[in-house]
Amino acid sequence: MQGLAVIAFPFLLLLFALAMEKVQANLDRLSVGRAQVDEFLESADETDVSNLAKTGLPAALDELRNRRSGSRDESE
């Protein structure tokens, strides 16, 4: 039984490491940078802050950018 554990442990450790690498890749993709936070804070209004509290920074920043591009399209 101990021999089986000795053989299986490295493979289980490898599988765990691969799973954690996928988790880390997803977290890196979802993270926001300092420049994006500064951009959001410079131009956020009450609606943007409410969206930030409900959905998080990436979604709130996307909505802010969509609203900006929509107001530019209307002005042209």
mmCIF file of the N, C-alpha and C atoms, coordinates in Angstrom:
data_MODEL
# 
_entry.id   MODEL 
# 
loop_
_atom_site.group_PDB 
_atom_site.id 
_atom_site.type_symbol 
_atom_site.label_atom_id 
_atom_site.label_alt_id 
_atom_site.label_comp_id 
_atom_site.label_asym_id 
_atom_site.label_entity_id 
_atom_site.label_seq_id 
_atom_site.pdbx_PDB_ins_code 
_atom_site.Cartn_x 
_atom_site.Cartn_y 
_atom_site.Cartn_z 
_atom_site.occupancy 
_atom_site.B_iso_or_equiv 
_atom_site.pdbx_formal_charge 
_atom_site.auth_seq_id 
_atom_site.auth_comp_id 
_atom_site.auth_asym_id 
_atom_site.auth_atom_id 
_atom_site.pdbx_PDB_model_num 
ATOM 1   N N  . MET A 1 1  ? 0.819   -1.190 0.000   1.00 0.00 ? 1  MET A N  1 
ATOM 2   C CA . MET A 1 1  ? 0.000   0.000  0.000   1.00 0.00 ? 1  MET A CA 1 
ATOM 3   C C  . MET A 1 1  ? 0.867   1.260  0.000   1.00 0.00 ? 1  MET A C  1 
ATOM 4   N N  . GLN A 1 2  ? 1.945   1.233  0.771   1.00 0.00 ? 2  GLN A N  1 
ATOM 5   C CA . GLN A 1 2  ? 2.836   2.388  0.810   1.00 0.00 ? 2  GLN A CA 1 
ATOM 6   C C  . GLN A 1 2  ? 3.553   2.566  -0.525  1.00 0.00 ? 2  GLN A C  1 
ATOM 7   N N  . GLY A 1 3  ? 3.849   1.486  -1.180  1.00 0.00 ? 3  GLY A N  1 
ATOM 8   C CA . GLY A 1 3  ? 4.492   1.565  -2.489  1.00 0.00 ? 3  GLY A CA 1 
ATOM 9   C C  . GLY A 1 3  ? 3.583   2.231  -3.507  1.00 0.00 ? 3  GLY A C  1 
ATOM 10  N N  . LEU A 1 4  ? 2.294   1.944  -3.437  1.00 0.00 ? 4  LEU A N  1 
ATOM 11  C CA . LEU A 1 4  ? 1.324   2.580  -4.332  1.00 0.00 ? 4  LEU A CA 1 
ATOM 12  C C  . LEU A 1 4  ? 1.259   4.084  -4.071  1.00 0.00 ? 4  LEU A C  1 
ATOM 13  N N  . ALA A 1 5  ? 1.295   4.461  -2.811  1.00 0.00 ? 5  ALA A N  1 
ATOM 14  C CA . ALA A 1 5  ? 1.284   5.875  -2.457  1.00 0.00 ? 5  ALA A CA 1 
ATOM 15  C C  . ALA A 1 5  ? 2.536   6.576  -2.977  1.00 0.00 ? 5  ALA A C  1 
ATOM 16  N N  . VAL A 1 6  ? 3.666   5.912  -2.880  1.00 0.00 ? 6  VAL A N  1 
ATOM 17  C CA . VAL A 1 6  ? 4.927   6.496  -3.354  1.00 0.00 ? 6  VAL A CA 1 
ATOM 18  C C  . VAL A 1 6  ? 4.890   6.688  -4.862  1.00 0.00 ? 6  VAL A C  1 
ATOM 19  N N  . ILE A 1 7  ? 4.274   5.782  -5.568  1.00 0.00 ? 7  ILE A N  1 
ATOM 20  C CA . ILE A 1 7  ? 4.183   5.881  -7.030  1.00 0.00 ? 7  ILE A CA 1 
ATOM 21  C C  . ILE A 1 7  ? 3.123   6.902  -7.444  1.00 0.00 ? 7  ILE A C  1 
ATOM 22  N N  . ALA A 1 8  ? 1.999   6.943  -6.765  1.00 0.00 ? 8  ALA A N  1 
ATOM 23  C CA . ALA A 1 8  ? 0.881   7.805  -7.161  1.00 0.00 ? 8  ALA A CA 1 
ATOM 24  C C  . ALA A 1 8  ? 1.106   9.267  -6.771  1.00 0.00 ? 8  ALA A C  1 
ATOM 25  N N  . PHE A 1 9  ? 1.812   9.531  -5.689  1.00 0.00 ? 9  PHE A N  1 
ATOM 26  C CA . PHE A 1 9  ? 1.961   10.904 -5.197  1.00 0.00 ? 9  PHE A CA 1 
ATOM 27  C C  . PHE A 1 9  ? 2.562   11.856 -6.231  1.00 0.00 ? 9  PHE A C  1 
ATOM 28  N N  . PRO A 1 10 ? 3.645   11.524 -6.909  1.00 0.00 ? 10 PRO A N  1 
ATOM 29  C CA . PRO A 1 10 ? 4.193   12.472 -7.897  1.00 0.00 ? 10 PRO A CA 1 
ATOM 30  C C  . PRO A 1 10 ? 3.205   12.796 -9.024  1.00 0.00 ? 10 PRO A C  1 
ATOM 31  N N  . PHE A 1 11 ? 2.441   11.807 -9.458  1.00 0.00 ? 11 PHE A N  1 
ATOM 32  C CA . PHE A 1 11 ? 1.465   12.059 -10.520 1.00 0.00 ? 11 PHE A CA 1 
ATOM 33  C C  . PHE A 1 11 ? 0.322   12.944 -10.026 1.00 0.00 ? 11 PHE A C  1 
ATOM 34  N N  . LEU A 1 12 ? -0.119  12.716 -8.818  1.00 0.00 ? 12 LEU A N  1 
ATOM 35  C CA . LEU A 1 12 ? -1.164  13.562 -8.250  1.00 0.00 ? 12 LEU A CA 1 
ATOM 36  C C  . LEU A 1 12 ? -0.657  14.982 -8.049  1.00 0.00 ? 12 LEU A C  1 
ATOM 37  N N  . LEU A 1 13 ? 0.572   15.119 -7.631  1.00 0.00 ? 13 LEU A N  1 
ATOM 38  C CA . LEU A 1 13 ? 1.169   16.439 -7.473  1.00 0.00 ? 13 LEU A CA 1 
ATOM 39  C C  . LEU A 1 13 ? 1.288   17.155 -8.817  1.00 0.00 ? 13 LEU A C  1 
ATOM 40  N N  . LEU A 1 14 ? 1.649   16.434 -9.848  1.00 0.00 ? 14 LEU A N  1 
ATOM 41  C CA . LEU A 1 14 ? 1.740   17.003 -11.192 1.00 0.00 ? 14 LEU A CA 1 
ATOM 42  C C  . LEU A 1 14 ? 0.368   17.464 -11.680 1.00 0.00 ? 14 LEU A C  1 
ATOM 43  N N  . LEU A 1 15 ? -0.653  16.653 -11.478 1.00 0.00 ? 15 LEU A N  1 
ATOM 44  C CA . LEU A 1 15 ? -2.009  17.041 -11.874 1.00 0.00 ? 15 LEU A CA 1 
ATOM 45  C C  . LEU A 1 15 ? -2.480  18.275 -11.111 1.00 0.00 ? 15 LEU A C  1 
ATOM 46  N N  . PHE A 1 16 ? -2.175  18.341 -9.836  1.00 0.00 ? 16 PHE A N  1 
ATOM 47  C CA . PHE A 1 16 ? -2.537  19.507 -9.044  1.00 0.00 ? 16 PHE A CA 1 
ATOM 48  C C  . PHE A 1 16 ? -1.826  20.764 -9.562  1.00 0.00 ? 16 PHE A C  1 
ATOM 49  N N  . ALA A 1 17 ? -0.547  20.640 -9.884  1.00 0.00 ? 17 ALA A N  1 
ATOM 50  C CA . ALA A 1 17 ? 0.209   21.782 -10.404 1.00 0.00 ? 17 ALA A CA 1 
ATOM 51  C C  . ALA A 1 17 ? -0.357  22.255 -11.744 1.00 0.00 ? 17 ALA A C  1 
ATOM 52  N N  . LEU A 1 18 ? -0.741  21.347 -12.596 1.00 0.00 ? 18 LEU A N  1 
ATOM 53  C CA . LEU A 1 18 ? -1.336  21.726 -13.882 1.00 0.00 ? 18 LEU A CA 1 
ATOM 54  C C  . LEU A 1 18 ? -2.676  22.428 -13.687 1.00 0.00 ? 18 LEU A C  1 
ATOM 55  N N  . ALA A 1 19 ? -3.472  21.946 -12.751 1.00 0.00 ? 19 ALA A N  1 
ATOM 56  C CA . ALA A 1 19 ? -4.759  22.580 -12.471 1.00 0.00 ? 19 ALA A CA 1 
ATOM 57  C C  . ALA A 1 19 ? -4.550  23.998 -11.924 1.00 0.00 ? 19 ALA A C  1 
ATOM 58  N N  . MET A 1 20 ? -3.588  24.174 -11.053 1.00 0.00 ? 20 MET A N  1 
ATOM 59  C CA . MET A 1 20 ? -3.313  25.492 -10.493 1.00 0.00 ? 20 MET A CA 1 
ATOM 60  C C  . MET A 1 20 ? -2.774  26.450 -11.554 1.00 0.00 ? 20 MET A C  1 
ATOM 61  N N  . GLU A 1 21 ? -2.064  25.926 -12.539 1.00 0.00 ? 21 GLU A N  1 
ATOM 62  C CA . GLU A 1 21 ? -1.578  26.768 -13.635 1.00 0.00 ? 21 GLU A CA 1 
ATOM 63  C C  . GLU A 1 21 ? -2.757  27.315 -14.446 1.00 0.00 ? 21 GLU A C  1 
ATOM 64  N N  . LYS A 1 22 ? -3.764  26.487 -14.670 1.00 0.00 ? 22 LYS A N  1 
ATOM 65  C CA . LYS A 1 22 ? -4.961  26.954 -15.381 1.00 0.00 ? 22 LYS A CA 1 
ATOM 66  C C  . LYS A 1 22 ? -5.695  28.017 -14.574 1.00 0.00 ? 22 LYS A C  1 
ATOM 67  N N  . VAL A 1 23 ? -5.790  27.807 -13.280 1.00 0.00 ? 23 VAL A N  1 
ATOM 68  C CA . VAL A 1 23 ? -6.439  28.795 -12.412 1.00 0.00 ? 23 VAL A CA 1 
ATOM 69  C C  . VAL A 1 23 ? -5.680  30.113 -12.460 1.00 0.00 ? 23 VAL A C  1 
ATOM 70  N N  . GLN A 1 24 ? -4.367  30.058 -12.382 1.00 0.00 ? 24 GLN A N  1 
ATOM 71  C CA . GLN A 1 24 ? -3.549  31.267 -12.426 1.00 0.00 ? 24 GLN A CA 1 
ATOM 72  C C  . GLN A 1 24 ? -3.691  31.987 -13.765 1.00 0.00 ? 24 GLN A C  1 
ATOM 73  N N  . ALA A 1 25 ? -3.755  31.249 -14.846 1.00 0.00 ? 25 ALA A N  1 
ATOM 74  C CA . ALA A 1 25 ? -3.926  31.870 -16.162 1.00 0.00 ? 25 ALA A CA 1 
ATOM 75  C C  . ALA A 1 25 ? -5.257  32.611 -16.243 1.00 0.00 ? 25 ALA A C  1 
ATOM 76  N N  . ASN A 1 26 ? -6.308  32.017 -15.689 1.00 0.00 ? 26 ASN A N  1 
ATOM 77  C CA . ASN A 1 26 ? -7.613  32.690 -15.681 1.00 0.00 ? 26 ASN A CA 1 
ATOM 78  C C  . ASN A 1 26 ? -7.584  33.936 -14.809 1.00 0.00 ? 26 ASN A C  1 
ATOM 79  N N  . LEU A 1 27 ? -6.917  33.879 -13.684 1.00 0.00 ? 27 LEU A N  1 
ATOM 80  C CA . LEU A 1 27 ? -6.814  35.053 -12.818 1.00 0.00 ? 27 LEU A CA 1 
ATOM 81  C C  . LEU A 1 27 ? -6.014  36.159 -13.481 1.00 0.00 ? 27 LEU A C  1 
ATOM 82  N N  . ASP A 1 28 ? -4.948  35.808 -14.175 1.00 0.00 ? 28 ASP A N  1 
ATOM 83  C CA . ASP A 1 28 ? -4.153  36.820 -14.879 1.00 0.00 ? 28 ASP A CA 1 
ATOM 84  C C  . ASP A 1 28 ? -4.960  37.482 -15.982 1.00 0.00 ? 28 ASP A C  1 
ATOM 85  N N  . ARG A 1 29 ? -5.782  36.719 -16.646 1.00 0.00 ? 29 ARG A N  1 
ATOM 86  C CA . ARG A 1 29 ? -6.605  37.263 -17.730 1.00 0.00 ? 29 ARG A CA 1 
ATOM 87  C C  . ARG A 1 29 ? -7.659  38.224 -17.190 1.00 0.00 ? 29 ARG A C  1 
ATOM 88  N N  . LEU A 1 30 ? -8.174  37.957 -16.003 1.00 0.00 ? 30 LEU A N  1 
ATOM 89  C CA . LEU A 1 30 ? -9.226  38.776 -15.426 1.00 0.00 ? 30 LEU A CA 1 
ATOM 90  C C  . LEU A 1 30 ? -8.717  39.978 -14.641 1.00 0.00 ? 30 LEU A C  1 
ATOM 91  N N  . SER A 1 31 ? -7.446  40.015 -14.342 1.00 0.00 ? 31 SER A N  1 
ATOM 92  C CA . SER A 1 31 ? -6.929  41.097 -13.515 1.00 0.00 ? 31 SER A CA 1 
ATOM 93  C C  . SER A 1 31 ? -6.834  42.394 -14.316 1.00 0.00 ? 31 SER A C  1 
ATOM 94  N N  . VAL A 1 32 ? -6.847  43.497 -13.599 1.00 0.00 ? 32 VAL A N  1 
ATOM 95  C CA . VAL A 1 32 ? -6.746  44.808 -14.232 1.00 0.00 ? 32 VAL A CA 1 
ATOM 96  C C  . VAL A 1 32 ? -5.454  45.472 -13.777 1.00 0.00 ? 32 VAL A C  1 
ATOM 97  N N  . GLY A 1 33 ? -4.937  46.336 -14.615 1.00 0.00 ? 33 GLY A N  1 
ATOM 98  C CA . GLY A 1 33 ? -3.684  47.011 -14.310 1.00 0.00 ? 33 GLY A CA 1 
ATOM 99  C C  . GLY A 1 33 ? -3.895  48.362 -13.655 1.00 0.00 ? 33 GLY A C  1 
ATOM 100 N N  . ARG A 1 34 ? -2.797  48.942 -13.211 1.00 0.00 ? 34 ARG A N  1 
ATOM 101 C CA . ARG A 1 34 ? -2.849  50.234 -12.530 1.00 0.00 ? 34 ARG A CA 1 
ATOM 102 C C  . ARG A 1 34 ? -3.389  51.329 -13.455 1.00 0.00 ? 34 ARG A C  1 
ATOM 103 N N  . ALA A 1 35 ? -3.009  51.296 -14.710 1.00 0.00 ? 35 ALA A N  1 
ATOM 104 C CA . ALA A 1 35 ? -3.471  52.314 -15.661 1.00 0.00 ? 35 ALA A CA 1 
ATOM 105 C C  . ALA A 1 35 ? -4.984  52.243 -15.842 1.00 0.00 ? 35 ALA A C  1 
ATOM 106 N N  . GLN A 1 36 ? -5.522  51.026 -15.855 1.00 0.00 ? 36 GLN A N  1 
ATOM 107 C CA . GLN A 1 36 ? -6.970  50.884 -15.997 1.00 0.00 ? 36 GLN A CA 1 
ATOM 108 C C  . GLN A 1 36 ? -7.706  51.403 -14.767 1.00 0.00 ? 36 GLN A C  1 
ATOM 109 N N  . VAL A 1 37 ? -7.156  51.184 -13.594 1.00 0.00 ? 37 VAL A N  1 
ATOM 110 C CA . VAL A 1 37 ? -7.768  51.701 -12.369 1.00 0.00 ? 37 VAL A CA 1 
ATOM 111 C C  . VAL A 1 37 ? -7.722  53.224 -12.374 1.00 0.00 ? 37 VAL A C  1 
ATOM 112 N N  . ASP A 1 38 ? -6.594  53.803 -12.742 1.00 0.00 ? 38 ASP A N  1 
ATOM 113 C CA . ASP A 1 38 ? -6.476  55.264 -12.812 1.00 0.00 ? 38 ASP A CA 1 
ATOM 114 C C  . ASP A 1 38 ? -7.460  55.844 -13.819 1.00 0.00 ? 38 ASP A C  1 
ATOM 115 N N  . GLU A 1 39 ? -7.588  55.207 -14.966 1.00 0.00 ? 39 GLU A N  1 
ATOM 116 C CA . GLU A 1 39 ? -8.526  55.671 -15.993 1.00 0.00 ? 39 GLU A CA 1 
ATOM 117 C C  . GLU A 1 39 ? -9.946  55.656 -15.454 1.00 0.00 ? 39 GLU A C  1 
ATOM 118 N N  . PHE A 1 40 ? -10.293 54.595 -14.758 1.00 0.00 ? 40 PHE A N  1 
ATOM 119 C CA . PHE A 1 40 ? -11.650 54.486 -14.219 1.00 0.00 ? 40 PHE A CA 1 
ATOM 120 C C  . PHE A 1 40 ? -11.904 55.555 -13.164 1.00 0.00 ? 40 PHE A C  1 
ATOM 121 N N  . LEU A 1 41 ? -10.951 55.755 -12.265 1.00 0.00 ? 41 LEU A N  1 
ATOM 122 C CA . LEU A 1 41 ? -11.155 56.709 -11.184 1.00 0.00 ? 41 LEU A CA 1 
ATOM 123 C C  . LEU A 1 41 ? -11.204 58.150 -11.680 1.00 0.00 ? 41 LEU A C  1 
ATOM 124 N N  . GLU A 1 42 ? -10.514 58.453 -12.757 1.00 0.00 ? 42 GLU A N  1 
ATOM 125 C CA . GLU A 1 42 ? -10.519 59.816 -13.288 1.00 0.00 ? 42 GLU A CA 1 
ATOM 126 C C  . GLU A 1 42 ? -11.863 60.189 -13.898 1.00 0.00 ? 42 GLU A C  1 
ATOM 127 N N  . SER A 1 43 ? -12.568 59.231 -14.480 1.00 0.00 ? 43 SER A N  1 
ATOM 128 C CA . SER A 1 43 ? -13.771 59.588 -15.218 1.00 0.00 ? 43 SER A CA 1 
ATOM 129 C C  . SER A 1 43 ? -15.040 58.906 -14.715 1.00 0.00 ? 43 SER A C  1 
ATOM 130 N N  . ALA A 1 44 ? -15.004 58.301 -13.549 1.00 0.00 ? 44 ALA A N  1 
ATOM 131 C CA . ALA A 1 44 ? -16.170 57.580 -13.035 1.00 0.00 ? 44 ALA A CA 1 
ATOM 132 C C  . ALA A 1 44 ? -17.186 58.547 -12.435 1.00 0.00 ? 44 ALA A C  1 
ATOM 133 N N  . ASP A 1 45 ? -18.455 58.242 -12.651 1.00 0.00 ? 45 ASP A N  1 
ATOM 134 C CA . ASP A 1 45 ? -19.523 58.983 -12.000 1.00 0.00 ? 45 ASP A CA 1 
ATOM 135 C C  . ASP A 1 45 ? -20.270 58.038 -11.056 1.00 0.00 ? 45 ASP A C  1 
ATOM 136 N N  . GLU A 1 46 ? -21.403 58.463 -10.551 1.00 0.00 ? 46 GLU A N  1 
ATOM 137 C CA . GLU A 1 46 ? -22.141 57.659 -9.571  1.00 0.00 ? 46 GLU A CA 1 
ATOM 138 C C  . GLU A 1 46 ? -22.590 56.320 -10.148 1.00 0.00 ? 46 GLU A C  1 
ATOM 139 N N  . THR A 1 47 ? -23.013 56.304 -11.397 1.00 0.00 ? 47 THR A N  1 
ATOM 140 C CA . THR A 1 47 ? -23.444 55.059 -12.052 1.00 0.00 ? 47 THR A CA 1 
ATOM 141 C C  . THR A 1 47 ? -22.277 54.087 -12.182 1.00 0.00 ? 47 THR A C  1 
ATOM 142 N N  . ASP A 1 48 ? -21.121 54.610 -12.546 1.00 0.00 ? 48 ASP A N  1 
ATOM 143 C CA . ASP A 1 48 ? -19.938 53.755 -12.689 1.00 0.00 ? 48 ASP A CA 1 
ATOM 144 C C  . ASP A 1 48 ? -19.512 53.145 -11.359 1.00 0.00 ? 48 ASP A C  1 
ATOM 145 N N  . VAL A 1 49 ? -19.596 53.922 -10.302 1.00 0.00 ? 49 VAL A N  1 
ATOM 146 C CA . VAL A 1 49 ? -19.240 53.406 -8.977  1.00 0.00 ? 49 VAL A CA 1 
ATOM 147 C C  . VAL A 1 49 ? -20.235 52.341 -8.548  1.00 0.00 ? 49 VAL A C  1 
ATOM 148 N N  . SER A 1 50 ? -21.507 52.542 -8.862  1.00 0.00 ? 50 SER A N  1 
ATOM 149 C CA . SER A 1 50 ? -22.524 51.529 -8.553  1.00 0.00 ? 50 SER A CA 1 
ATOM 150 C C  . SER A 1 50 ? -22.243 50.245 -9.323  1.00 0.00 ? 50 SER A C  1 
ATOM 151 N N  . ASN A 1 51 ? -21.910 50.371 -10.599 1.00 0.00 ? 51 ASN A N  1 
ATOM 152 C CA . ASN A 1 51 ? -21.562 49.190 -11.397 1.00 0.00 ? 51 ASN A CA 1 
ATOM 153 C C  . ASN A 1 51 ? -20.319 48.500 -10.854 1.00 0.00 ? 51 ASN A C  1 
ATOM 154 N N  . LEU A 1 52 ? -19.360 49.280 -10.383 1.00 0.00 ? 52 LEU A N  1 
ATOM 155 C CA . LEU A 1 52 ? -18.153 48.715 -9.795  1.00 0.00 ? 52 LEU A CA 1 
ATOM 156 C C  . LEU A 1 52 ? -18.493 47.857 -8.579  1.00 0.00 ? 52 LEU A C  1 
ATOM 157 N N  . ALA A 1 53 ? -19.387 48.345 -7.750  1.00 0.00 ? 53 ALA A N  1 
ATOM 158 C CA . ALA A 1 53 ? -19.765 47.596 -6.553  1.00 0.00 ? 53 ALA A CA 1 
ATOM 159 C C  . ALA A 1 53 ? -20.533 46.325 -6.899  1.00 0.00 ? 53 ALA A C  1 
ATOM 160 N N  . LYS A 1 54 ? -21.320 46.370 -7.977  1.00 0.00 ? 54 LYS A N  1 
ATOM 161 C CA . LYS A 1 54 ? -22.144 45.211 -8.342  1.00 0.00 ? 54 LYS A CA 1 
ATOM 162 C C  . LYS A 1 54 ? -21.388 44.173 -9.159  1.00 0.00 ? 54 LYS A C  1 
ATOM 163 N N  . THR A 1 55 ? -20.592 44.617 -10.117 1.00 0.00 ? 55 THR A N  1 
ATOM 164 C CA . THR A 1 55 ? -20.024 43.673 -11.086 1.00 0.00 ? 55 THR A CA 1 
ATOM 165 C C  . THR A 1 55 ? -18.507 43.557 -11.054 1.00 0.00 ? 55 THR A C  1 
ATOM 166 N N  . GLY A 1 56 ? -17.825 44.464 -10.401 1.00 0.00 ? 56 GLY A N  1 
ATOM 167 C CA . GLY A 1 56 ? -16.369 44.422 -10.374 1.00 0.00 ? 56 GLY A CA 1 
ATOM 168 C C  . GLY A 1 56 ? -15.772 45.382 -11.384 1.00 0.00 ? 56 GLY A C  1 
ATOM 169 N N  . LEU A 1 57 ? -14.486 45.624 -11.275 1.00 0.00 ? 57 LEU A N  1 
ATOM 170 C CA . LEU A 1 57 ? -13.822 46.634 -12.101 1.00 0.00 ? 57 LEU A CA 1 
ATOM 171 C C  . LEU A 1 57 ? -13.797 46.305 -13.590 1.00 0.00 ? 57 LEU A C  1 
ATOM 172 N N  . PRO A 1 58 ? -13.492 45.080 -14.017 1.00 0.00 ? 58 PRO A N  1 
ATOM 173 C CA . PRO A 1 58 ? -13.442 44.850 -15.467 1.00 0.00 ? 58 PRO A CA 1 
ATOM 174 C C  . PRO A 1 58 ? -14.776 45.143 -16.165 1.00 0.00 ? 58 PRO A C  1 
ATOM 175 N N  . ALA A 1 59 ? -15.871 44.712 -15.585 1.00 0.00 ? 59 ALA A N  1 
ATOM 176 C CA . ALA A 1 59 ? -17.181 44.948 -16.204 1.00 0.00 ? 59 ALA A CA 1 
ATOM 177 C C  . ALA A 1 59 ? -17.554 46.422 -16.154 1.00 0.00 ? 59 ALA A C  1 
ATOM 178 N N  . ALA A 1 60 ? -17.276 47.090 -15.041 1.00 0.00 ? 60 ALA A N  1 
ATOM 179 C CA . ALA A 1 60 ? -17.586 48.515 -14.927 1.00 0.00 ? 60 ALA A CA 1 
ATOM 180 C C  . ALA A 1 60 ? -16.757 49.335 -15.911 1.00 0.00 ? 60 ALA A C  1 
ATOM 181 N N  . LEU A 1 61 ? -15.501 48.971 -16.085 1.00 0.00 ? 61 LEU A N  1 
ATOM 182 C CA . LEU A 1 61 ? -14.637 49.676 -17.034 1.00 0.00 ? 61 LEU A CA 1 
ATOM 183 C C  . LEU A 1 61 ? -15.126 49.459 -18.464 1.00 0.00 ? 61 LEU A C  1 
ATOM 184 N N  . ASP A 1 62 ? -15.550 48.253 -18.790 1.00 0.00 ? 62 ASP A N  1 
ATOM 185 C CA . ASP A 1 62 ? -16.102 47.990 -20.117 1.00 0.00 ? 62 ASP A CA 1 
ATOM 186 C C  . ASP A 1 62 ? -17.349 48.818 -20.374 1.00 0.00 ? 62 ASP A C  1 
ATOM 187 N N  . GLU A 1 63 ? -18.225 48.906 -19.389 1.00 0.00 ? 63 GLU A N  1 
ATOM 188 C CA . GLU A 1 63 ? -19.446 49.689 -19.570 1.00 0.00 ? 63 GLU A CA 1 
ATOM 189 C C  . GLU A 1 63 ? -19.135 51.171 -19.722 1.00 0.00 ? 63 GLU A C  1 
ATOM 190 N N  . LEU A 1 64 ? -18.167 51.666 -18.957 1.00 0.00 ? 64 LEU A N  1 
ATOM 191 C CA . LEU A 1 64 ? -17.749 53.060 -19.085 1.00 0.00 ? 64 LEU A CA 1 
ATOM 192 C C  . LEU A 1 64 ? -17.222 53.334 -20.489 1.00 0.00 ? 64 LEU A C  1 
ATOM 193 N N  . ARG A 1 65 ? -16.400 52.443 -20.999 1.00 0.00 ? 65 ARG A N  1 
ATOM 194 C CA . ARG A 1 65 ? -15.864 52.614 -22.359 1.00 0.00 ? 65 ARG A CA 1 
ATOM 195 C C  . ARG A 1 65 ? -16.970 52.527 -23.407 1.00 0.00 ? 65 ARG A C  1 
ATOM 196 N N  . ASN A 1 66 ? -17.919 51.621 -23.230 1.00 0.00 ? 66 ASN A N  1 
ATOM 197 C CA . ASN A 1 66 ? -19.033 51.511 -24.175 1.00 0.00 ? 66 ASN A CA 1 
ATOM 198 C C  . ASN A 1 66 ? -19.878 52.781 -24.177 1.00 0.00 ? 66 ASN A C  1 
ATOM 199 N N  . ARG A 1 67 ? -20.108 53.331 -23.000 1.00 0.00 ? 67 ARG A N  1 
ATOM 200 C CA . ARG A 1 67 ? -20.891 54.557 -22.920 1.00 0.00 ? 67 ARG A CA 1 
ATOM 201 C C  . ARG A 1 67 ? -20.151 55.714 -23.568 1.00 0.00 ? 67 ARG A C  1 
ATOM 202 N N  . ARG A 1 68 ? -18.837 55.768 -23.366 1.00 0.00 ? 68 ARG A N  1 
ATOM 203 C CA . ARG A 1 68 ? -18.039 56.815 -24.005 1.00 0.00 ? 68 ARG A CA 1 
ATOM 204 C C  . ARG A 1 68 ? -18.094 56.710 -25.513 1.00 0.00 ? 68 ARG A C  1 
ATOM 205 N N  . SER A 1 69 ? -17.918 55.503 -26.039 1.00 0.00 ? 69 SER A N  1 
ATOM 206 C CA . SER A 1 69 ? -17.939 55.334 -27.492 1.00 0.00 ? 69 SER A CA 1 
ATOM 207 C C  . SER A 1 69 ? -19.330 55.604 -28.039 1.00 0.00 ? 69 SER A C  1 
ATOM 208 N N  . GLY A 1 70 ? -20.365 55.294 -27.283 1.00 0.00 ? 70 GLY A N  1 
ATOM 209 C CA . GLY A 1 70 ? -21.735 55.594 -27.707 1.00 0.00 ? 70 GLY A CA 1 
ATOM 210 C C  . GLY A 1 70 ? -21.996 57.081 -27.750 1.00 0.00 ? 70 GLY A C  1 
ATOM 211 N N  . SER A 1 71 ? -21.461 57.834 -26.782 1.00 0.00 ? 71 SER A N  1 
ATOM 212 C CA . SER A 1 71 ? -21.653 59.291 -26.791 1.00 0.00 ? 71 SER A CA 1 
ATOM 213 C C  . SER A 1 71 ? -20.846 59.925 -27.910 1.00 0.00 ? 71 SER A C  1 
ATOM 214 N N  . ARG A 1 72 ? -19.729 59.354 -28.273 1.00 0.00 ? 72 ARG A N  1 
ATOM 215 C CA . ARG A 1 72 ? -18.948 59.872 -29.418 1.00 0.00 ? 72 ARG A CA 1 
ATOM 216 C C  . ARG A 1 72 ? -19.687 59.623 -30.709 1.00 0.00 ? 72 ARG A C  1 
ATOM 217 N N  . ASP A 1 73 ? -20.324 58.451 -30.842 1.00 0.00 ? 73 ASP A N  1 
ATOM 218 C CA . ASP A 1 73 ? -21.065 58.135 -32.057 1.00 0.00 ? 73 ASP A CA 1 
ATOM 219 C C  . ASP A 1 73 ? -22.261 59.080 -32.219 1.00 0.00 ? 73 ASP A C  1 
ATOM 220 N N  . GLU A 1 74 ? -22.928 59.422 -31.115 1.00 0.00 ? 74 GLU A N  1 
ATOM 221 C CA . GLU A 1 74 ? -24.086 60.307 -31.172 1.00 0.00 ? 74 GLU A CA 1 
ATOM 222 C C  . GLU A 1 74 ? -23.675 61.723 -31.553 1.00 0.00 ? 74 GLU A C  1 
ATOM 223 N N  . SER A 1 75 ? -22.485 62.160 -31.109 1.00 0.00 ? 75 SER A N  1 
ATOM 224 C CA . SER A 1 75 ? -22.055 63.521 -31.392 1.00 0.00 ? 75 SER A CA 1 
ATOM 225 C C  . SER A 1 75 ? -21.586 63.693 -32.827 1.00 0.00 ? 75 SER A C  1 
ATOM 226 N N  . GLU A 1 76 ? -21.260 62.621 -33.508 1.00 0.00 ? 76 GLU A N  1 
ATOM 227 C CA . GLU A 1 76 ? -20.758 62.731 -34.884 1.00 0.00 ? 76 GLU A CA 1 
ATOM 228 C C  . GLU A 1 76 ? -21.846 62.843 -35.893 1.00 0.00 ? 76 GLU A C  1 
# 
